[in-house]
């Protein structure tokens, strides 16, 4: 068995199925070493972060430097000690922060292979300061393998002149089985009124203000459509006031536990993700598995894989409120289009099963070990 340590930032519910399936593979012995137990700057309640796992896992204590609207800088304590205790042949670490630099140094000292898991797209990279871009270029080229969670993230790595032979695409995972089961009881898409669903943290990057303004500009009656936004965050009061001022049928529902989300998608008629900054967009994959037509921003990292314009999605620039309004009117007033796009979403979901992503992830781990012969013991 090939020993592999996976070092993500924190436990998140959508990655649990991937990690559990990797750990169940007979060719791998997996230990997940979380850098921290939770991220307070993600505007999620502590209960959202899983604390029980169906695989070997440990959580480190960390020093955390918050960054407004972005993932914090995390310095996990005793990371090298945790790696040495397990002595993996391959280390998979998320993104390009301090933990990755330290993992690289550990791997070089112990002659082990390093794989970097990333969701950073070209659009995200352009928002980074030059020193951070330079660090990411260095780490991307130094790694023995890379796993991109979307085609857009893979394209960005190729722009950094990463050897494509060292690169795999394994889409960000979700609880596929739970959403599949809920799909079997889904409300018929042709029925009225139409419920537009958005599941997102209530933060500026999710661009929910533009969605509400677009809903107002669409001039849809309550008999035609309603908008449900599920999530929590610092903009909750502002968004509620905006909906009230515009006298719109908008329901703001607090964030729900992950196991309650599939039923929510099953009651919806279409899904909206209007983000202005979205490296991947896990909710998009949930909506596709749920067989929903999509209203999707062009800035969503997963769009190239999961939101195909005029097939299962209507696309718009996040700042284009009129474009959002046009998309809403079209999806609400054309039931045949909703049915057609919902069926296309299911076809796309079936073309991207989680088992394929698990296999690609595992294959990249094995390839990294093979590419770094001194990692084999």
C-alpha positions as CSV (number, residue, x, y, z in Angstrom):
1,X,0.0,0.0,0.0
2,X,1.1,3.5,-0.8
3,X,1.1,5.8,2.3
4,X,-0.4,9.2,1.5
5,X,-0.9,12.2,3.8
6,X,-3.5,14.7,2.6
7,X,-3.2,18.1,4.2
8,X,-6.3,20.3,3.6
9,X,-6.9,23.6,5.5
10,X,-10.0,22.5,7.5
11,X,-12.7,19.8,7.4
12,X,-15.5,20.8,5.0
13,X,-18.6,18.7,4.3
14,X,-18.3,18.7,0.6
15,X,-14.9,17.0,0.6
16,X,-15.8,14.2,3.0
17,X,-17.1,11.8,0.2
18,X,-13.9,12.2,-1.8
19,X,-11.6,11.6,1.3
20,X,-13.7,8.6,2.5
21,X,-13.6,6.9,-0.9
22,X,-9.8,7.6,-1.3
23,X,-9.2,6.0,2.1
24,X,-11.3,2.9,1.1
25,X,-9.1,2.2,-1.9
26,X,-7.0,-1.0,-1.4
27,X,-3.9,0.5,-2.9
28,X,-3.7,3.5,-0.6
29,X,-3.2,4.1,3.1
30,X,-4.5,7.6,3.7
31,X,-4.2,9.9,6.7
32,X,-5.8,13.3,6.5
33,X,-4.0,16.0,8.5
34,X,-6.1,19.1,8.8
35,X,-4.2,22.3,9.4
36,X,-7.0,23.6,11.7
37,X,-10.4,22.6,13.0
38,X,-12.4,25.5,11.4
39,X,-12.0,28.8,9.6
40,X,-13.9,31.6,11.4
41,X,-13.4,34.0,8.5
42,X,-15.5,31.8,6.2
43,X,-18.7,33.0,7.9
44,X,-19.8,29.5,8.7
45,X,-21.2,28.3,12.0
46,X,-18.8,26.0,13.9
47,X,-21.2,23.1,13.4
48,X,-20.7,23.3,9.6
49,X,-17.2,21.9,9.9
50,X,-17.3,18.1,10.3
51,X,-15.7,16.7,13.4
52,X,-16.3,13.0,12.7
53,X,-14.8,11.3,9.7
54,X,-15.0,7.9,8.0
55,X,-11.2,7.8,7.6
56,X,-8.0,8.3,9.6
57,X,-7.8,12.0,10.4
58,X,-6.1,14.4,12.7
59,X,-6.5,18.2,13.4
60,X,-3.5,20.4,14.1
61,X,-3.6,23.6,16.1
62,X,-2.8,26.7,14.0
63,X,-1.9,30.3,14.1
64,X,-4.4,32.1,11.8
65,X,-4.0,35.5,10.2
66,X,-7.5,36.6,8.9
67,X,-7.9,38.3,5.5
68,X,-11.1,40.2,4.8
69,X,-13.1,38.3,2.2
70,X,-10.4,35.7,1.6
71,X,-9.1,32.5,3.2
72,X,-6.8,33.3,6.1
73,X,-3.1,32.7,6.2
74,X,-2.6,29.6,8.3
75,X,0.5,28.4,10.1
76,X,-0.2,24.8,11.4
77,X,1.8,23.9,14.5
78,X,3.8,20.7,14.5
79,X,3.0,19.9,10.8
80,X,6.5,18.3,10.2
81,X,6.1,16.2,13.4
82,X,2.7,14.9,12.2
83,X,4.1,14.0,8.8
84,X,7.1,12.2,10.3
85,X,4.8,10.2,12.6
86,X,2.9,8.8,9.6
87,X,5.9,8.8,7.2
88,X,4.0,9.1,4.0
89,X,5.5,8.4,0.6
90,X,3.3,11.1,-1.0
91,X,2.0,14.3,0.6
92,X,-1.0,16.1,-1.0
93,X,-1.4,19.6,0.3
94,X,-3.9,22.3,-0.5
95,X,-2.9,25.5,-2.4
96,X,0.3,27.5,-2.1
97,X,0.6,28.8,1.4
98,X,3.0,28.3,4.3
99,X,1.9,24.7,4.8
100,X,2.9,23.9,1.2
101,X,6.3,25.4,1.6
102,X,6.9,23.4,4.7
103,X,5.6,20.2,3.2
104,X,7.9,20.7,0.2
105,X,10.9,21.1,2.5
106,X,9.9,18.0,4.5
107,X,9.4,16.0,1.3
108,X,12.8,17.0,0.0
109,X,14.6,16.2,3.2
110,X,12.8,12.8,3.4
111,X,12.9,12.2,-0.3
112,X,9.1,11.9,-0.6
113,X,6.7,13.2,-3.4
114,X,4.7,16.3,-3.1
115,X,1.3,16.9,-4.8
116,X,-0.5,20.2,-4.7
117,X,-4.3,20.4,-4.8
118,X,-5.6,23.7,-6.2
119,X,-8.7,25.6,-7.2
120,X,-7.0,28.9,-8.2
121,X,-8.1,30.1,-11.7
122,X,-6.5,32.7,-13.9
123,X,-9.1,35.2,-12.6
124,X,-8.2,34.5,-9.0
125,X,-4.5,34.7,-9.8
126,X,-4.9,38.2,-11.3
127,X,-6.2,39.4,-7.9
128,X,-2.9,38.3,-6.2
129,X,0.0,40.6,-5.4
130,X,3.2,39.9,-7.5
131,X,5.2,38.2,-4.7
132,X,2.4,35.7,-4.1
133,X,2.2,35.0,-7.8
134,X,5.9,34.3,-7.9
135,X,5.6,31.9,-4.9
136,X,2.8,30.0,-6.6
137,X,4.9,29.7,-9.8
138,X,7.8,28.3,-7.8
139,X,5.7,25.8,-5.9
140,X,3.7,24.7,-9.0
141,X,7.0,23.9,-10.8
142,X,8.6,22.3,-7.8
143,X,5.7,19.8,-7.1
144,X,5.9,16.2,-8.3
145,X,2.2,16.4,-9.2
146,X,-0.7,18.8,-9.3
147,X,-4.5,18.2,-9.0
148,X,-6.8,20.9,-10.3
149,X,-10.4,20.9,-9.1
150,X,-11.7,22.4,-12.4
151,X,-10.7,22.8,-16.0
152,X,-10.2,26.5,-15.4
153,X,-7.7,25.8,-12.6
154,X,-5.9,23.4,-14.9
155,X,-5.7,26.0,-17.6
156,X,-4.1,28.4,-15.1
157,X,-1.4,25.9,-14.2
158,X,-0.6,25.3,-17.9
159,X,-0.2,29.1,-18.2
160,X,2.5,28.8,-15.5
161,X,4.2,26.2,-17.8
162,X,3.5,23.3,-15.6
163,X,4.2,20.0,-17.4
164,X,0.8,18.6,-18.4
165,X,2.1,15.1,-17.7
166,X,2.2,16.1,-14.0
167,X,-1.4,17.5,-13.9
168,X,-4.8,15.9,-13.4
169,X,-8.3,17.4,-13.1
170,X,-10.4,16.0,-10.3
171,X,-13.6,18.1,-9.8
172,X,-14.4,19.4,-6.3
173,X,-16.5,16.7,-4.7
174,X,-20.0,16.8,-3.1
175,X,-22.2,14.2,-1.4
176,X,-23.3,12.8,-4.7
177,X,-25.4,10.0,-3.2
178,X,-27.5,12.3,-1.1
179,X,-28.3,14.7,-4.0
180,X,-29.0,11.7,-6.3
181,X,-31.6,10.4,-3.8
182,X,-33.3,13.8,-3.4
183,X,-33.4,14.1,-7.2
184,X,-35.7,11.1,-7.3
185,X,-38.4,13.1,-5.4
186,X,-37.8,16.4,-7.2
187,X,-40.6,18.8,-7.9
188,X,-41.5,18.9,-11.7
189,X,-39.7,21.7,-13.3
190,X,-42.6,22.9,-15.5
191,X,-44.8,23.7,-12.5
192,X,-45.5,27.3,-11.4
193,X,-44.7,29.4,-9.5
194,X,-41.0,29.1,-10.2
195,X,-38.7,29.0,-7.2
196,X,-35.2,30.4,-7.9
197,X,-32.7,29.1,-5.3
198,X,-29.4,30.5,-4.3
199,X,-27.2,28.8,-1.6
200,X,-24.3,30.9,-0.6
201,X,-22.5,32.7,2.2
202,X,-23.9,36.2,2.6
203,X,-20.7,38.0,1.7
204,X,-19.8,40.5,-1.1
205,X,-18.1,37.9,-3.4
206,X,-21.4,36.0,-3.8
207,X,-22.9,39.1,-5.5
208,X,-26.4,38.4,-4.1
209,X,-27.3,42.1,-4.1
210,X,-27.1,42.0,-7.9
211,X,-29.2,38.9,-8.0
212,X,-31.9,40.7,-5.9
213,X,-31.7,43.8,-8.1
214,X,-31.9,41.6,-11.2
215,X,-35.0,39.9,-9.7
216,X,-36.6,43.3,-9.2
217,X,-35.6,44.4,-12.8
218,X,-37.2,41.2,-14.2
219,X,-40.6,42.5,-13.0
220,X,-41.9,39.0,-12.2
221,X,-45.1,38.7,-10.3
222,X,-45.4,36.6,-7.1
223,X,-47.6,34.2,-9.1
224,X,-44.7,33.7,-11.5
225,X,-41.7,33.4,-9.3
226,X,-40.0,33.7,-5.9
227,X,-36.4,33.9,-4.8
228,X,-35.0,31.9,-1.9
229,X,-31.5,32.7,-0.6
230,X,-30.1,30.2,1.9
231,X,-27.0,31.2,3.9
232,X,-25.6,33.3,6.7
233,X,-23.0,36.1,6.8
234,X,-22.4,39.8,7.5
235,X,-24.7,41.0,4.7
236,X,-27.8,39.4,6.0
237,X,-29.5,42.6,7.3
238,X,-28.5,44.6,4.2
239,X,-30.0,42.0,1.8
240,X,-33.1,41.6,3.8
241,X,-33.6,45.4,3.8
242,X,-33.0,45.6,0.1
243,X,-35.7,42.9,-0.6
244,X,-38.1,44.8,1.7
245,X,-37.4,48.2,0.1
246,X,-38.1,46.6,-3.4
247,X,-41.2,44.8,-2.1
248,X,-40.0,41.5,-3.6
249,X,-41.0,37.9,-2.8
250,X,-37.5,37.1,-1.5
251,X,-37.0,34.6,1.3
252,X,-33.7,34.8,3.2
253,X,-33.3,31.5,5.1
254,X,-30.4,30.9,7.6
255,X,-27.7,28.4,6.6
256,X,-28.8,24.8,6.9
257,X,-26.8,21.8,7.9
258,X,-25.4,19.9,4.9
259,X,-27.7,17.0,5.3
260,X,-30.8,19.2,4.8
261,X,-29.6,20.8,1.6
262,X,-30.5,18.0,-0.9
263,X,-34.2,18.3,-0.1
264,X,-34.0,22.1,-0.6
265,X,-32.6,21.7,-4.1
266,X,-35.4,19.1,-4.8
267,X,-38.0,21.8,-4.2
268,X,-36.4,24.4,-6.5
269,X,-37.1,25.1,-10.1
270,X,-33.7,26.7,-11.0
271,X,-30.4,27.6,-9.3
272,X,-28.6,30.9,-9.4
273,X,-24.9,31.5,-8.6
274,X,-24.1,35.2,-9.5
275,X,-20.7,35.4,-7.8
276,X,-18.2,38.0,-8.7
277,X,-15.3,35.9,-7.2
278,X,-15.7,32.1,-7.1
279,X,-12.7,29.8,-7.5
280,X,-14.9,26.8,-7.9
281,X,-18.5,27.0,-6.7
282,X,-19.5,23.7,-4.9
283,X,-23.2,24.7,-4.9
284,X,-23.1,24.5,-8.7
285,X,-22.2,20.8,-8.7
286,X,-25.0,20.2,-6.1
287,X,-27.4,21.9,-8.5
288,X,-26.3,20.0,-11.5
289,X,-26.6,16.6,-9.7
290,X,-30.1,17.9,-8.6
291,X,-31.0,18.4,-12.3
292,X,-31.7,22.1,-12.1
293,X,-31.3,24.7,-14.9
294,X,-28.6,27.2,-14.0
295,X,-28.3,31.0,-13.9
296,X,-24.6,31.4,-13.6
297,X,-21.9,34.1,-13.5
298,X,-19.1,33.9,-15.9
299,X,-16.7,34.2,-13.0
300,X,-17.5,30.8,-11.5
301,X,-14.5,28.5,-11.7
302,X,-16.6,25.4,-12.2
303,X,-18.6,26.9,-15.0
304,X,-16.5,25.4,-17.9
305,X,-17.1,21.9,-16.5
306,X,-20.6,22.1,-15.2
307,X,-22.5,25.2,-16.6
308,X,-22.7,25.0,-20.4
309,X,-24.2,28.1,-22.0
310,X,-27.6,27.4,-23.7
311,X,-27.3,23.7,-22.8
312,X,-28.0,23.7,-19.0
313,X,-27.1,27.3,-18.1
314,X,-27.8,30.9,-18.9
315,X,-24.6,32.9,-18.3
316,X,-24.1,36.6,-17.4
317,X,-21.4,38.9,-16.2
318,X,-21.8,39.4,-12.4
319,X,-22.1,43.2,-12.8
320,X,-24.7,42.9,-15.6
321,X,-28.0,43.4,-13.6
322,X,-30.0,43.6,-16.9
323,X,-28.4,40.3,-18.0
324,X,-29.5,38.7,-14.7
325,X,-33.0,40.1,-15.2
326,X,-33.2,38.7,-18.8
327,X,-32.0,35.3,-17.7
328,X,-34.6,35.3,-14.9
329,X,-37.4,36.2,-17.2
330,X,-36.4,33.6,-19.7
331,X,-36.1,30.7,-17.3
332,X,-39.3,31.7,-15.4
333,X,-41.5,32.2,-18.5
334,X,-40.4,29.2,-20.5
335,X,-41.3,26.0,-18.7
336,X,-40.1,23.9,-21.7
337,X,-36.6,25.5,-21.4
338,X,-36.5,24.7,-17.7
339,X,-37.3,21.0,-18.4
340,X,-34.7,20.9,-21.2
341,X,-32.0,22.5,-19.2
342,X,-32.7,20.4,-16.1
343,X,-32.3,17.3,-18.2
344,X,-29.0,18.6,-19.6
345,X,-27.8,19.2,-16.0
346,X,-28.5,15.6,-15.2
347,X,-26.6,14.4,-18.3
348,X,-23.6,16.6,-17.3
349,X,-23.8,15.2,-13.7
350,X,-23.8,11.6,-15.0
351,X,-20.8,12.4,-17.2
352,X,-18.8,13.6,-14.1
353,X,-19.4,10.9,-11.5
354,X,-17.6,11.1,-8.2
355,X,-15.9,7.8,-8.8
356,X,-14.1,9.2,-11.8
357,X,-12.8,12.1,-9.7
358,X,-11.6,9.7,-7.0
359,X,-9.8,7.5,-9.6
360,X,-8.1,10.6,-11.1
361,X,-7.0,11.8,-7.6
362,X,-5.7,8.4,-6.7
363,X,-3.9,8.0,-10.1
364,X,-2.1,11.3,-9.6
365,X,-0.9,10.2,-6.2
366,X,0.5,7.0,-7.7
367,X,2.0,8.8,-10.6
368,X,3.8,11.3,-8.3
369,X,5.3,8.4,-6.4
370,X,6.5,6.9,-9.6
371,X,7.8,10.2,-10.9
372,X,9.9,10.6,-7.7
373,X,11.6,7.2,-7.5
374,X,13.2,8.1,-4.1
375,X,9.7,8.4,-2.6
376,X,9.2,4.6,-3.1
377,X,10.1,2.5,-0.1
